[in-house]
Amino acid sequence: MAAMSGGRPSIYPTLLYADAKAAIRQLTEAFGFTELSVYEGEDGSVLHAELAQGNGAVMVGSKGRGGLFDTAMKDAGTTGVYVVVDDVDGHHRRAVDHGVEVLMPPTDQDYGSRDYMARDLEGNVWSFGTYAPEIAG
């Protein structure tokens, strides 16, 4: 198993969107991600983008641009991603202010977390909460 180095996460959810530029806009404006990099093809499609949130990140690209990953994801279902945030209620307000479809408002869970759930522009389900699993080193 590879060890983490330089404070980098070892898992990166990877999401393909029909309109990756709109998805990046929603993820940064409504969900508070920071755009680290965006690489576009000559046709304006997003070949690869990296967005950070806390000490984690997601990779984003455009559907239908070809390649092995795009082909493998063609008939795949939507994706669910969990992101740890400090202020669930503030994060939720920001998402609501940007018109995000909220599936579950901020809710206190039996296991001690406070989370909410939302759907992005293309149906991927995002959960934001205070629960941060401890990963043994």
N, C-alpha and C positions, 0 to 999 in steps of 0.2 A: 504494500500500500504506500502510495506517495505521501510524503509529509508536506505540511503547509510550510511555505517559506515567505519571508518578507511581508507577513501580515495579510496575505492574499487568501480569499476564500478558496475552498477546494471544490465547491459545487456551484455551477452557474446554470440556472434554468435558461433554456433557449426557446424563444418564441418566434414563430413566423406569422406575419400579418399580410393580408391583402393590401392594406394601406399602412405600411410600416411608419411612414412619416407622421401620419395622424396618431398612430399608437405612441410614438416617441413623444409627441406633443402632449398627449393625455398623461402618460406616465410621468413626465417631468412637471407639467403644470398642475395636474390634479392630485397626483400621488407623491410628489416631492422627490422624484428620482433626479440625480445629477447626470447629465450627458457627459460621458467620458470621451467617446469617439463615435463618429458615424462615417462609414465609407460607402460611397454611392457608385453605382455603375454608370456607364455612359447614358443609359436610358432613364436615369434618375431613381432607379430602384435602390433600396438599401441592401447592400451586399452584406454588411455586418455593422452592428452598433453595440456599444457597451454602455449600460446605465447603472449607476451605483445608488445604493440606499444603505446607510449605515456602513457596516463592514462587509456587505454582500453586494452582489451585482447580477444583472441579467444580460443575456445577449439577445439581440433582436435582429430580424432580417425580413426581407420581402418574400412572400409566397410567389411561386410561379416563375422564378428566375433560373430554374434548372439546378443541376448538381445533385449529388447523392442524398444529402440531408433533406433538401426540398422534396425530392422524390419519395423518400422514406416517410415524410410527414404529410404527404398528399392526402391520405385517407385517415390520418390520425384524428383523435378527438381533440377537444379543447384542453387547455392546460390549467392546472391550479397551482398557485404559488402562495406561500406564506412568507410575510415580511415582518420582522420585529421592528416596532416603533415605540418611542417613549411616551408620546402623548396621543393615545388612540382617539380621544374625543376631538382634539384639534385637527388631527389628520383626517378624521371623518368629515368635519366641517369643511375643510379645504376641498375634499372630493365632492361633497354635495354642492359647494359653490361653483364647481366646474361641471355640474350636470351629470356626474357619474351615477350609474344605476346601482343603488345600494340593495343588496340581497338580505343583509342582516345588519341592523344598527348596532352601535357599540353595546356589547353585552358582557356582563361579568360571568365567567365560566366557573364550573365547580372545581376545576384544577388550579384556580387562582389567576388565570389570565383575563384580560379584558380585550375583546376583539370585535372587529366588524368585517363584513364580507361584501365585496363589490364585483361587478362584471365590467370588463373593459369593452371597447368598441367592437371587438370581434368575438366576444363570448368567453374569453378566458376568465376564470374565477380567481380573484385576488383576496387573500385574507390578511388583515393587518392587525397585530396584537402585541401584547406585552410578554407573551410566553417565548422564552429563548431556551431551547433544549441545551443542556450541557453536554458537550462532546468530550469524552475522555481522551486524553492525549497519548 
